[in-house]
Amino acid sequence: MSDVSVLRDKYRQEKQALWTHIESSNASGRGLKRTLIRLAHLADALLVQLWSNAGFNQGEALIGVGGFGRGELFPSSDVDVLVLLPDTANTEESSELKAKLEIFIGSCWDSGLEIGSSVRNLKDCLIESEKDITVQTSLLESRFITGNRTLFKKFWQGFCDAMDPYAFFVAKTLEMQQRHNKFENTPYSLEPNCKESPGGLRDLQIILWVSKAAGLGSNWDDLAKKGLATPLEVKQIKRNEAVLSLIRARLHLLAKRREDRLVFDLQHALAESFGYEAKSTPDGKHKQRASEVLMRQYYWAAKAVTQLNQILLLNIEAHLQAERGDLRIEVRKINEHFNDKNGLIDVAQDDLYQKHPHAILETFLLYQQTQGVKGLSAKTLRALYNVRNVMDANFRRDPINRQTFLKIMQEGEGITHALRLMNQTSVLGRYLWVFRNIVGQMQHDLFHVYTVDQHIMMVLRNVRRFFIADHAHEYPFCSQLAAGWDKPYVLYIAALFHDIAKGRGGDHSQLGMREVKLFCKQHNIPAEDAKLISFLVGEHLTMSHVAQKEDLSDPDVIAAFAKRVGNERHLTALYLLTVADIRGTSPKVWNAWKGKLLEDLYRYTLRVLGGRAPDANAEIEARKRDALIELALHSEPHEGHKALWETLDVGYFMRHDASEIAWHARQLSRHVNKVNAIDLANGEAKSIVRARISPLGEGLQVLVYTADQTDLFARICGYFDQAGFSILDAKIHTANNGYALDTFQVVTSLLPEHYRELMTMVESGLSATINKKGELPPPTKGRVSRRVKNFPIAPRITLHPDEKAQSWLLGISASDRLGLLYSVATVLAKHSISLKLAKISTLGERVEDTFLIEGSALQHNREQIEIETELLQVLQA
């Protein structure tokens, strides 16, 4: 056996023993650092031997850089090394040196070292470090391993001489901001990166980098000795660093590669490695997954890191500015407790909060009220961090604190920033204990992409933007309604409490309503406002449910919703909260079609609340008049629409607006007279497909006019699936001449700039699919996302007669996947079930669809059960 083989086997055996030690480490991460150092030392020993075997003389030096340069090595991290050459050396000219490098790097890989190598001479190192902040950061952590120590010392001296600590600080903090932006400035994503996300290990490393560059020390104890960190902060940093490091190390071992993301696939196994188990909620009705327990620990650690990172970086920045002599401190007294120090709120005394606990909430009220203030000083952040034990039950019951908190909610400016800052500093969860319960609470409903507390902050932000003129272009109708609203704080409190009871089991809307009633009572909120806030929390899901699942053309649906809402004020408030809520779940959930449904429901309900009883005939006549005006504008022949309209019943005119009715007439009127019984009997009638850019400004609206057939809806769904379209809505109508007149709202990620080519493709392709004879192709089971695999929802089906007992309502709920709607449609076609209306609602990676159907098979219990069983089978992810 060769020397390299012996070294390789020894290295792998010892590395495996250390990995086993990581797997059995205490969940707190204590002792992990020593293991990571031992892994680095093990790699050092192998590198020294391989360096010697490659035949290097003493002219070169081998240096550890980056993470490996810190003297720590995570299981699957790269072993980053720099081969440092004297300025006289040149790999291009020296074949001997080039051969040695190839032998060395090749033997490293052969021995099991995942090496990342660079080769530079002394001069190039210094030039590259000045040009590239990444190279400079990597070299900052240089550590001598073997070779020419004198050369290393010369390099290090030149590197330190060239370092500008303040310029380095500015570059690294800007880099950190860019990195945070990439992760939406939150540690609370459902698959965070424990290294790169805000609150991850990188945020701790950045402190040590800028500290080392400034000569303030290279570890946490050094910062404490310099007075930049308190002993408590150092203790908290070490504890949370150990937790995050252990999570990262075990992720590497579980994934068997470098994986720094807490991806859904690994969360459960990772939680089990920590010994976490599923826990029941207090009411015993809901199980909290082991992965949720783990993730909550991660979020709390990341939150602490975020706070400490901000405190220490502010301290280091002040130190660097003082050293440069350009620290111009402008102090303006705000009141006896606080100063405005260079645009930051600064406590007048370090022990202010211990002596005057009322000043804790006053800090955030002043943050809203003081012009020019952009944040809190390091001294203030530190004081808040160290005063958490003061915010106890007595603090929460204090009438002055309750009054101050209500003022924060009622303030005209800075509400979103103040509450976000309160959450980041843990003050919000300490004051509102019920809020503390949902900090870091995951949601596995497949459409929320944030933790509960982060979602609440997003909804609050969305509501606030309705009241800011600069954001009026985003949702003009919402901004118009908000402009006439007199008490924004009512909506802010409703937003803050709408999901506050998530994760307890039971109906979170009703539980939340109970909590907000108590809050209103404790804070002396007027009875009328308290009643509205309570209504909003209890009903915050109602409007989206009605808009997306029920037939808005049915007067009874609108009348029932109007009765539930009660008055225009309640309706407007619920509409604004609903839009903000849907927008705050995920960037993917909201679309223009959902916006139209909600706006239509609002306007229809407003008419009823205004005293206009639903009058189907009057509504139809109004739509016909508007459609005729539009037809006249397009120079359509006089009464050219009559042939088409005579084939259509009341249901058609109730389900389509004037614009759609006019569009259908323009496209179809000239074809209707050609339809006769012979055409239908001989099967010679051609289908007509027309597409246009959706009036909503998103996707296409597609019209299908063809002889009706049982599997028509399935064929159309099959085409759209194959062509990469998602169906948002389908209005199905059968005319009295035996023709189907169907309208679809579809979207695609492939919509090109030259949309006319896409429309032509849909018109020809869908027409050919409909005219094609033969059996339907079997549906394929599309791939599902990792999130659906790990957090599937049980498929659910409801089937019952509608209120008039004329048709049946089919509701399905399942994890989304490609081809799902086509699979459902093929089952309906197989049993000769015809479709009257389809409400397609995709919530992230979850579908909530409602179909109005009819067919003789639905009249028999046995066939009903058979249909439901087959539907459940195709819904299985």
C-alpha positions in Angstrom: 0.0 0.0 0.0 1.4 3.4 -1.0 2.1 6.2 1.5 -0.9 8.2 0.2 -3.2 5.2 0.7 -2.1 4.8 4.3 -2.6 8.5 4.9 -6.0 8.5 3.2 -7.2 5.5 5.3 -6.0 7.0 8.5 -7.5 10.4 7.7 -10.9 8.9 6.8 -11.0 6.8 9.9 -10.2 9.7 12.2 -12.6 12.0 10.4 -15.4 9.4 10.7 -14.7 9.2 14.5 -15.0 13.0 14.7 -18.2 13.0 12.6 -19.7 10.4 15.0 -18.8 12.8 17.9 -20.8 15.6 16.1 -23.8 13.3 15.7 -23.8 12.6 19.4 -23.0 16.2 20.5 -25.2 17.9 23.1 -28.2 19.7 21.5 -26.8 23.0 22.8 -23.7 22.6 20.7 -21.3 22.7 23.6 -18.0 21.1 22.7 -18.6 21.3 19.0 -16.0 24.0 18.4 -13.3 21.7 19.8 -14.4 19.0 17.3 -14.3 21.4 14.4 -10.8 22.5 15.4 -9.7 18.9 15.6 -11.1 18.3 12.1 -9.0 21.2 10.9 -5.9 19.9 12.7 -6.5 16.5 11.1 -6.6 18.1 7.7 -3.5 20.1 8.6 -1.5 16.9 9.4 -2.5 15.4 6.1 -1.6 18.5 4.1 1.8 18.8 5.7 2.6 15.2 4.7 1.3 15.6 1.2 3.2 18.9 0.8 6.4 17.0 1.8 5.6 14.1 -0.6 5.2 16.5 -3.5 8.8 17.6 -3.0 8.3 21.3 -2.2 11.5 23.1 -1.0 11.4 25.8 1.6 10.8 28.6 -0.9 7.0 28.3 -0.9 4.4 28.4 1.9 1.1 26.6 2.3 -1.5 28.8 3.9 -5.0 28.0 5.1 -7.5 30.7 4.1 -11.2 31.4 4.5 -13.1 29.2 6.9 -10.3 26.7 7.0 -7.9 29.6 7.9 -10.0 30.2 11.1 -8.8 26.7 12.2 -12.3 25.2 12.0 -13.6 22.7 9.5 -17.2 21.7 9.0 -17.8 18.1 7.8 -18.4 18.9 4.1 -16.8 22.3 3.8 -13.9 22.9 1.4 -10.4 22.9 2.6 -9.4 26.3 1.2 -5.6 26.7 0.9 -3.3 29.2 -0.8 0.0 28.1 -2.2 2.1 31.3 -1.6 5.1 31.7 -3.9 8.0 34.1 -3.7 7.9 36.9 -6.3 10.7 35.2 -8.2 8.7 32.1 -8.8 6.5 31.6 -11.9 4.4 28.5 -12.6 4.3 29.3 -16.3 8.1 29.3 -16.6 9.0 26.5 -14.2 7.8 23.1 -15.3 9.2 21.6 -12.1 7.1 23.9 -9.9 4.0 23.2 -12.0 4.6 19.4 -11.7 4.9 19.7 -7.9 1.6 21.7 -7.7 -0.2 19.1 -9.8 1.1 16.2 -7.6 0.1 18.1 -4.5 -3.4 19.0 -5.5 -4.0 15.6 -7.1 -2.9 13.8 -4.0 -5.1 16.0 -1.8 -8.2 14.9 -3.8 -7.0 11.3 -3.8 -6.7 11.4 0.0 -10.3 12.6 0.4 -9.6 16.3 1.0 -12.2 18.5 -0.7 -9.7 21.1 -1.5 -10.2 24.6 -2.8 -6.8 25.9 -4.0 -5.3 29.1 -5.3 -1.7 29.8 -6.3 -0.3 33.3 -6.1 3.0 35.0 -5.6 3.4 37.6 -2.9 2.9 40.6 -5.1 -0.3 39.1 -6.7 -1.8 38.4 -3.3 -1.5 42.0 -2.2 -2.8 43.4 -5.6 -5.8 41.0 -5.6 -6.7 41.8 -2.0 -6.9 45.5 -2.8 -9.1 44.9 -5.8 -11.5 42.2 -4.5 -13.2 42.4 -1.1 -13.8 38.6 -1.2 -10.1 37.8 -1.7 -9.3 40.4 1.1 -11.7 38.7 3.5 -10.3 35.2 2.7 -6.7 36.3 3.2 -7.7 38.1 6.4 -8.1 34.7 8.0 -4.8 33.3 6.7 -3.1 30.7 8.8 0.4 29.3 8.3 0.4 25.5 7.8 3.8 24.5 6.4 6.6 25.7 4.2 8.4 29.0 4.3 7.3 30.8 7.5 9.4 33.9 6.6 7.5 34.3 3.3 4.2 34.0 5.2 5.3 36.7 7.7 6.4 39.0 4.9 3.0 38.5 3.2 1.1 39.1 6.5 3.0 42.3 7.2 2.3 43.6 3.7 -1.3 42.6 3.9 -1.8 44.3 7.3 0.0 47.5 6.1 -2.3 47.7 3.1 -5.5 47.1 5.1 -7.8 50.1 5.6 -10.0 49.0 8.5 -12.8 51.6 7.9 -13.0 51.0 4.2 -13.1 47.2 4.9 -15.9 47.8 7.4 -18.0 49.8 5.0 -17.5 47.2 2.2 -18.4 44.3 4.5 -21.5 46.0 5.9 -22.7 46.9 2.3 -22.0 43.3 1.3 -24.1 42.1 4.3 -27.0 44.4 3.3 -26.9 42.9 -0.2 -26.9 39.4 1.2 -29.8 40.2 3.5 -31.8 41.6 0.6 -31.3 38.3 -1.3 -33.1 36.7 1.7 -35.8 39.4 1.9 -34.2 40.8 5.0 -35.7 38.2 7.3 -34.4 35.1 9.1 -37.9 33.7 9.1 -38.1 32.0 5.7 -39.4 28.4 5.9 -36.1 27.1 4.4 -33.5 29.4 5.8 -29.8 29.2 5.1 -28.1 28.8 8.5 -24.9 30.3 7.1 -26.0 33.1 4.8 -29.5 34.2 5.9 -30.0 37.1 8.2 -29.1 35.9 11.7 -27.0 33.1 10.3 -23.3 32.3 11.0 -22.1 34.7 8.4 -23.5 37.6 10.5 -21.3 36.5 13.4 -18.3 36.1 11.1 -18.7 39.6 9.8 -18.2 41.0 13.3 -15.0 39.1 13.8 -13.7 40.0 10.3 -14.1 43.8 10.9 -12.8 43.4 14.4 -9.7 41.6 13.3 -9.1 44.1 10.4 -9.3 46.9 13.0 -6.9 45.2 15.4 -9.6 44.8 18.0 -9.1 41.1 18.4 -10.1 37.9 16.6 -12.5 36.3 19.1 -15.5 37.2 21.3 -13.4 37.5 24.5 -11.1 40.1 22.8 -14.2 42.2 22.0 -15.3 42.1 25.6 -11.8 43.1 26.8 -11.9 46.1 24.5 -15.3 47.1 25.9 -17.1 46.6 22.7 -19.2 43.7 24.0 -20.5 43.0 27.5 -19.9 39.6 29.2 -23.7 38.8 28.8 -23.5 39.5 25.1 -20.4 37.4 24.7 -22.2 34.6 26.5 -25.3 34.9 24.4 -23.2 35.0 21.2 -21.3 31.9 22.1 -24.4 30.0 22.9 -26.3 30.9 19.7 -23.2 30.4 17.6 -22.9 26.9 19.0 -26.5 26.1 18.2 -26.2 27.4 14.6 -22.9 25.6 14.1 -24.3 22.3 15.3 -27.3 22.7 13.0 -24.9 23.3 10.1 -22.6 20.4 10.9 -25.4 18.0 11.2 -26.9 19.3 7.9 -23.6 18.4 6.2 -23.7 14.9 7.7 -27.3 14.2 6.9 -27.1 15.5 3.3 -23.7 13.8 2.8 -22.5 17.0 1.1 -22.2 20.7 1.9 -25.8 21.8 2.6 -26.4 25.0 4.6 -30.1 25.3 3.9 -32.6 23.8 6.3 -34.6 22.3 3.4 -37.9 20.6 4.0 -36.3 17.2 3.1 -33.9 17.4 6.0 -35.8 19.2 8.7 -37.5 16.2 10.2 -34.3 14.0 10.2 -32.4 17.0 11.7 -35.0 17.4 14.4 -34.8 13.7 15.3 -31.0 14.0 15.5 -31.5 16.7 18.2 -33.9 14.4 20.0 -37.0 16.5 19.4 -40.4 14.9 19.3 -43.9 16.0 18.2 -45.7 17.9 20.9 -49.4 18.4 21.4 -50.9 21.9 21.7 -52.5 22.9 25.0 -56.0 21.8 23.8 -54.6 18.5 22.6 -56.2 18.9 19.2 -53.1 19.7 17.2 -49.7 18.1 16.9 -46.6 20.3 16.6 -44.1 18.5 14.4 -40.6 17.8 15.7 -39.3 19.9 12.8 -41.4 22.8 14.0 -39.8 22.6 17.5 -36.3 22.6 15.8 -37.1 25.5 13.5 -38.4 27.5 16.4 -35.1 27.1 18.2 -33.3 28.1 15.0 -35.5 31.2 14.6 -34.9 32.3 18.2 -31.1 31.8 17.8 -31.2 33.8 14.5 -33.2 36.6 16.1 -30.6 36.9 18.9 -27.8 36.9 16.4 -29.5 39.7 14.4 -29.8 41.8 17.5 -26.2 41.3 18.7 -24.8 41.8 15.2 -26.5 45.2 15.1 -25.2 46.2 18.5 -21.6 45.2 18.0 -21.3 46.6 14.4 -22.6 49.9 15.6 -20.0 49.9 18.4 -17.1 48.9 16.0 -18.2 51.6 13.5 -18.1 54.3 16.3 -14.6 53.0 17.4 -13.3 53.2 13.8 -14.7 56.7 13.2 -13.2 57.9 16.5 -9.8 56.5 15.4 -10.0 58.3 12.1 -11.0 61.5 13.8 -14.1 62.0 11.7 -16.6 61.0 14.3 -18.7 64.1 14.5 -21.3 63.5 17.2 -24.4 65.6 17.0 -26.5 65.2 20.1 -29.9 66.8 20.4 -32.0 66.4 23.5 -35.4 64.8 22.8 -36.5 64.7 26.4 -35.1 63.9 29.8 -34.7 60.2 28.9 -33.6 60.3 25.3 -31.2 62.1 22.9 -31.0 62.2 19.1 -27.5 61.1 18.5 -26.5 61.3 14.9 -30.0 60.3 13.8 -30.3 57.5 16.3 -32.4 57.4 19.5 -29.9 57.2 22.4 -30.8 56.5 26.0 -29.5 59.3 28.3 -28.4 56.7 30.9 -27.4 53.1 30.6 -29.7 52.0 33.4 -32.7 54.1 32.1 -35.0 51.1 31.6 -34.3 49.6 35.0 -35.1 52.9 36.7 -38.0 53.9 34.3 -39.6 50.8 32.7 -42.2 53.1 31.1 -39.4 54.4 28.8 -39.2 51.0 27.0 -42.3 51.5 25.0 -41.7 55.3 24.9 -38.6 54.5 22.8 -40.7 53.3 19.9 -43.3 56.0 20.2 -40.4 58.6 20.0 -39.0 56.6 17.0 -42.3 57.3 15.2 -42.6 60.9 16.3 -39.1 62.3 16.0 -38.2 63.8 12.7 -34.9 62.6 11.1 -34.5 59.5 13.4 -33.6 56.4 11.4 -32.9 53.8 14.1 -31.7 53.0 17.7 -28.2 53.5 18.9 -26.0 50.7 20.0 -26.4 51.8 23.6 -30.2 51.8 23.3 -30.2 48.4 21.6 -28.0 47.0 24.3 -30.1 48.5 27.1 -33.2 46.9 25.5 -31.4 43.5 25.1 -30.4 43.5 28.8 -33.8 44.6 30.2 -36.0 41.7 29.0 -36.6 40.4 32.5 -38.2 43.8 33.4 -41.0 43.2 30.9 -43.0 40.9 33.1 -46.7 40.5 33.9 -46.7 43.7 36.0 -45.2 45.6 33.1 -47.9 44.3 30.7 -50.7 45.3 33.2 -49.3 48.8 33.7 -51.9 51.4 32.6 -49.2 53.8 31.3 -47.6 51.1 29.2 -51.0 50.1 27.8 -51.7 53.8 26.9 -48.3 54.1 25.3 -48.7 51.0 23.2 -52.1 52.2 22.0 -50.5 55.5 21.0 -48.0 53.6 18.9 -50.8 51.8 17.1 -52.6 55.1 16.5 -49.6 57.2 15.4 -49.9 58.5 11.9 -46.3 57.7 10.8 -43.8 54.8 11.2 -46.3 52.2 12.4 -44.7 49.3 10.3 -41.1 50.3 11.1 -41.9 50.7 14.8 -43.6 47.3 15.2 -40.9 45.5 13.1 -38.3 47.1 15.4 -40.3 46.0 18.5 -40.4 42.5 17.1 -36.6 42.4 16.3 -35.8 43.6 19.8 -38.2 41.1 21.4 -40.2 44.0 23.0 -43.4 43.2 21.1 -43.4 39.6 22.2 -42.6 40.6 25.8 -45.4 43.2 25.9 -48.0 41.1 24.0 -47.4 37.7 25.5 -49.8 36.1 23.0 -47.7 37.4 20.2 -44.6 35.8 21.7 -46.3 32.4 21.2 -46.2 32.8 17.4 -42.7 34.1 17.0 -40.9 31.6 14.8 -44.1 29.5 14.4 -44.0 27.7 11.0 -47.0 27.2 8.7 -47.3 24.1 6.6 -50.4 25.0 4.7 -48.4 25.1 1.4 -49.2 28.7 0.6 -47.7 30.7 3.5 -44.0 31.2 2.9 -43.3 33.1 6.1 -43.5 32.2 9.8 -46.7 33.5 11.5 -45.1 36.6 13.1 -43.4 37.5 9.8 -46.7 37.1 7.9 -48.4 39.3 10.4 -45.8 42.0 9.9 -46.2 41.7 6.1 -50.0 42.1 6.4 -49.6 45.1 8.7 -47.2 46.6 6.1 -49.7 46.0 3.3 -52.5 47.7 5.2 -50.3 50.6 6.1 -49.4 51.1 2.4 -53.0 51.6 1.5 -52.9 54.8 3.6 -49.6 56.1 2.0 -50.1 58.3 -1.2 -46.7 57.1 -2.6 -48.1 53.6 -2.8 -51.5 54.5 -4.4 -50.4 53.1 -7.8 -50.1 49.5 -6.3 -53.8 49.0 -5.4 -55.7 52.1 -6.5 -59.1 50.9 -5.4 -57.8 50.0 -1.9 -56.0 53.3 -1.6 -59.2 55.1 -2.7 -61.2 53.3 0.1 -58.4 53.9 2.6 -58.4 57.7 1.8 -62.0 57.9 3.2 -61.2 55.8 6.3 -61.2 57.7 9.6 -59.5 55.3 12.0 -56.6 53.3 10.5 -55.5 52.0 13.9 -58.6 49.7 13.8 -57.2 47.9 10.8 -53.7 47.8 12.2 -54.8 46.1 15.4 -56.9 43.7 13.3 -53.9 42.9 11.2 -51.8 42.4 14.3 -54.2 39.9 15.8 -55.8 38.2 12.7 -53.4 35.1 12.9 -52.2 35.5 16.5 -53.9 32.2 17.6 -52.2 30.1 14.8 -50.6 26.8 16.0 -52.9 26.2 19.0 -55.3 23.9 17.3 -59.0 24.7 16.8 -60.3 27.7 14.8 -57.6 30.3 15.0 -60.1 33.0 13.8 -62.4 32.4 16.8 -59.5 32.0 19.3 -57.9 35.2 17.9 -61.2 37.0 18.3 -61.2 36.1 22.0 -57.7 37.4 22.4 -58.4 40.7 20.6 -61.6 41.3 22.7 -59.4 41.0 25.8 -56.8 43.4 24.3 -59.5 46.0 23.5 -60.9 45.8 27.0 -57.5 46.1 28.6 -56.6 49.1 26.4 -60.0 50.9 26.8 -60.7 50.9 23.1 -64.2 52.4 22.4 -67.0 49.8 22.1 -67.8 50.5 18.5 -64.1 50.2 17.4 -63.7 47.1 19.5 -66.7 45.5 17.9 -65.3 46.1 14.4 -61.8 44.9 15.3 -63.3 41.7 16.8 -65.4 41.2 13.7 -62.4 41.6 11.4 -60.3 39.0 13.3 -63.2 36.5 13.5 -64.2 36.9 9.8 -60.8 37.6 8.2 -61.1 34.4 6.0 -64.7 34.8 5.0 -64.4 37.2 2.1 -61.7 35.3 0.3 -63.6 32.1 0.8 -66.8 33.5 -0.8 -65.0 35.3 -3.6 -62.9 32.3 -4.6 -65.3 29.4 -4.0 -68.9 30.6 -4.5 -70.9 31.8 -7.5 -70.8 35.6 -7.4 -73.5 35.7 -10.1 -76.0 34.1 -7.6 -78.0 36.9 -5.8 -78.5 34.6 -2.8 -74.7 34.3 -2.3 -74.3 38.1 -2.3 -77.4 38.6 0.0 -76.1 36.0 2.5 -72.6 37.6 2.5 -74.1 41.1 2.9 -76.2 39.8 5.9 -73.0 38.4 7.5 -71.1 41.6 7.0 -73.8 43.9 8.2 -72.9 47.3 7.0 -70.7 49.2 4.6 -68.1 50.1 7.2 -67.5 46.5 8.1 -67.5 45.5 4.4 -64.8 48.1 3.5 -62.6 47.2 6.5 -62.9 43.5 5.7 -62.1 44.1 2.0 -58.9 46.0 2.9 -57.8 43.4 5.4 -58.5 40.5 3.0 -56.4 42.1 0.2 -53.5 42.8 2.6 -53.8 39.2 4.1 -53.7 37.4 0.7 -50.8 39.6 -0.4 -48.9 38.8 2.8 -49.0 35.0 2.4 -46.6 34.6 -0.6 -45.6 36.6 -3.7 -47.0 33.8 -5.8 -50.5 33.6 -4.2 -51.9 37.0 -5.3 -52.9 37.6 -8.9 -55.1 40.1 -10.8 -57.9 37.5 -11.1 -58.2 37.2 -7.3 -58.1 40.9 -7.1 -61.1 41.2 -9.5 -63.1 38.5 -7.7 -62.7 40.4 -4.4 -63.5 43.8 -6.0 -66.6 42.3 -7.7 -67.8 40.8 -4.4 -67.2 44.2 -2.7 -69.2 46.1 -5.3 -72.1 43.6 -5.5 -72.3 43.5 -1.7 -72.2 47.3 -1.4 -75.2 47.6 -3.7 -77.2 45.3 -1.4 -76.1 47.1 1.7 -77.1 50.4 0.0 -80.7 49.2 -0.2 -80.7 47.8 -3.7 -82.2 44.4 -3.4 -80.8 42.0 -6.0 -82.8 42.2 -9.2 -81.5 39.7 -11.7 -83.6 41.1 -14.6 -82.5 44.7 -14.0 -78.9 43.6 -13.7 -79.1 41.6 -17.0 -80.6 44.5 -18.9 -77.9 46.8 -17.6 -75.2 44.5 -18.8 -76.9 44.1 -22.2 -77.1 47.9 -22.6 -73.4 48.3 -21.7 -72.5 45.4 -24.1 -74.5 47.0 -27.0 -72.6 50.3 -26.4 -69.3 48.5 -26.7 -70.5 46.7 -29.9 -71.5 50.0 -31.4 -68.0 51.4 -30.7 -66.6 48.5 -32.7 -69.0 49.2 -35.7 -70.7 45.8 -35.4 -73.8 45.4 -37.6 -77.1 46.5 -36.1 -78.8 43.6 -34.2 -75.9 41.3 -35.3 -75.8 40.0 -31.8 -79.4 38.8 -31.7 -78.8 35.4 -33.2 -76.3 34.6 -30.4 -78.2 36.1 -27.5 -81.3 34.2 -28.4 -79.5 31.0 -27.7 -78.3 32.1 -24.2 -80.2 32.1 -21.0 -80.2 34.2 -17.8 -77.4 32.2 -16.3 -75.0 33.3 -19.1 -75.7 37.0 -18.7 -75.4 36.8 -14.9 -72.0 35.1 -15.0 -70.4 37.4 -17.6 -69.8 41.1 -17.4 -70.6 43.5 -20.2 -67.1 43.5 -21.7 -67.1 39.7 -22.0 -70.6 39.6 -23.4 -69.6 42.1 -26.1 -66.4 40.3 -26.9 -68.3 37.0 -27.3 -70.9 38.7 -29.6 -68.1 40.2 -31.8 -66.4 36.8 -32.2 -69.4 34.5 -32.6 -72.5 36.3 -34.0 -71.6 35.7 -37.6 -71.1 31.9 -36.9 -74.3 31.2 -35.0 -76.6 31.1 -38.1 -74.4 28.4 -39.6 -75.1 26.0 -36.8 -78.0 23.7 -37.5 -79.2 20.2 -36.6 -77.5 18.7 -39.6 -74.1 20.0 -38.6 -74.5 18.7 -35.1 -75.9 15.3 -36.3 -73.1 14.8 -38.8 -70.4 16.0 -36.4 -69.2 18.5 -39.0 -69.4 21.7 -36.9 -66.0 23.3 -36.3 -65.0 24.6 -33.0 -64.1 28.3 -32.6 -61.3 29.3 -30.3 -60.4 32.9 -29.7 -57.8 34.4 -27.3 -57.1 37.9 -26.1 -54.9 39.5 -23.6 -56.9 39.4 -20.4 -58.6 42.7 -19.5 -57.1 42.2 -16.1 -53.6 42.7 -17.6 -52.4 39.2 -16.6 -52.4 36.1 -18.9 -55.0 35.4 -21.6 -58.7 35.1 -21.8 -59.7 32.2 -24.0 -63.2 31.7 -25.6 -64.3 28.2 -26.8 -67.4 27.8 -28.9 -68.1 24.2 -30.0 -70.6 21.4 -30.1 -71.0 20.2 -26.6 -69.5 16.9 -25.6 -69.1 15.1 -22.3 -65.3 15.2 -22.3 -65.0 18.8 -23.5 -63.7 20.3 -20.3 -61.2 17.4 -19.9 -59.8 18.0 -23.4 -59.4 21.7 -22.8 -57.7 21.1 -19.5 -55.4 18.6 -21.1 -54.4 21.1 -23.7 -53.6 23.8 -21.2 -51.6 21.5 -19.0 -49.5 20.3 -22.0 -49.0 23.9 -23.2 -47.8 25.1 -19.8 -50.9 27.2 -18.8 -52.5 27.4 -15.5 -56.3 27.8 -15.4 -57.4 30.5 -12.9 -61.1 30.5 -13.8 -63.6 28.7 -16.0 -67.1 29.8 -16.9 -68.9 27.0 -18.6 -72.2 27.5 -20.4 -74.3 25.4 -22.8 -76.5 27.3 -25.2 -79.9 26.1 -26.3 -78.6 25.2 -29.7 -76.4 22.4 -28.2 -73.2 24.4 -28.3 -70.8 25.0 -25.4 -69.7 28.6 -24.8 -66.8 28.5 -22.3 -64.5 31.2 -21.2 -61.2 30.6 -19.4 -58.7 32.8 -17.6 -55.2 31.3 -18.0 -51.7 32.4 -17.1 -48.3 31.1 -18.1 -44.7 31.9 -17.2 -43.9 31.7 -20.9 -45.9 34.8 -22.0 -43.5 36.4 -24.6 -43.3 40.0 -25.7 -44.8 39.0 -29.0 -48.1 37.8 -27.4 -49.9 37.6 -30.7 -47.9 34.5 -31.6 -48.9 32.9 -28.3 -52.6 33.7 -28.9 -52.4 32.2 -32.4 -50.8 29.1 -31.0 -53.6 28.7 -28.4 -56.3 29.3 -31.0 -55.0 26.7 -33.5 -53.7 24.2 -30.9 -56.8 24.1 -28.7 -59.1 23.9 -31.7 -57.2 20.9 -33.0 -57.3 19.2 -29.6 -61.1 19.7 -29.3 -61.7 18.4 -32.8 -59.5 15.4 -32.3 -61.5 12.2 -32.0 -60.7 9.2 -29.8 -60.2 8.5 -26.1 -58.6 11.0 -23.8 -54.9 10.3 -23.1 -54.3 9.1 -19.5 -53.3 11.8 -17.1 -49.7 11.8 -16.0 -48.7 12.3 -12.4 -46.7 15.5 -12.5 -43.7 16.1 -10.2 -44.4 17.7 -6.9 -42.2 20.1 -5.0 -40.0 19.2 -2.1 -42.3 21.2 0.2 -45.4 19.1 -0.9 -43.4 15.9 -0.5 -42.5 16.7 3.1 -45.6 18.5 4.2 -48.4 17.0 2.1 -52.0 17.8 2.9 -54.6 15.1 3.0 -56.8 15.3 -0.1 -60.3 16.3 0.8 -63.5 16.1 -1.3 -67.0 17.6 -0.6 -70.0 16.8 -2.7 -73.5 18.0 -1.9 -76.5 19.6 -3.7 -76.5 23.3 -4.0 -79.1 25.3 -2.1 -81.6 25.1 -4.9 -81.1 21.4 -5.2 -80.7 21.8 -9.0 -77.0 21.1 -9.3 -74.2 19.7 -7.2 -71.2 21.5 -5.6 -67.9 19.6 -5.8 -65.1 20.9 -3.6 -61.6 19.6 -3.7 -58.6 20.5 -1.6 -55.1 18.9 -2.3 -51.5 19.6 -2.9 -50.9 21.1 -6.3 -49.1 19.4 -9.1 -48.9 19.6 -12.9 -51.8 17.9 -14.6 -54.0 17.8 -11.4 -57.0 19.6 -12.9 -56.9 17.4 -16.0 -56.9 14.4 -13.8 -60.1 15.6 -12.1 -61.7 16.5 -15.4 -61.1 13.0 -16.8 -62.9 11.4 -13.8 -65.9 13.7 -14.4 -65.9 13.0 -18.1 -65.7 9.2 -17.5 -69.0 9.4 -15.5 -70.6 11.8 -18.0 -70.7 14.6 -15.4 -71.2 18.0 -17.1 -69.6 21.2 -15.7 -71.5 24.5 -15.3 -69.0 26.5 -13.4 -65.4 26.0 -12.2 -63.7 28.2 -9.5 -60.0 27.4 -9.6 -58.1 28.7 -6.7 -54.3 28.0 -6.4 -52.8 29.0 -3.0 -49.1 28.6 -3.4 -48.7 24.8 -3.7 -52.2 24.0 -2.6 -55.4 24.0 -4.6 -58.9 24.8 -3.3 -61.2 24.3 -6.3 -65.0 24.4 -6.5 -67.1 23.0 -9.4 -70.8 23.3 -10.1 -71.7 20.0 -11.8 -74.7 18.0 -12.9 -75.3 14.5 -14.2 -77.5 11.4 -13.7 -74.7 9.5 -12.0 -74.9 11.9 -9.1 -78.5 10.8 -8.3 -77.3 7.3 -7.2 -75.4 6.8 -3.9 -73.2 4.0 -5.3 -72.0 6.0 -8.3 -71.5 9.0 -6.1 -69.1 7.0 -3.9 -67.4 5.6 -6.9 -66.8 9.1 -8.3 -65.5 10.4 -4.9 -63.2 7.4 -4.6 -61.7 7.9 -8.0 -61.2 11.6 -7.4 -59.4 10.9 -4.1 -57.1 8.6 -6.0 -56.1 11.2 -8.6 -55.6 13.8 -5.9 -53.0 11.8 -4.1 -49.6 13.5 -4.5 
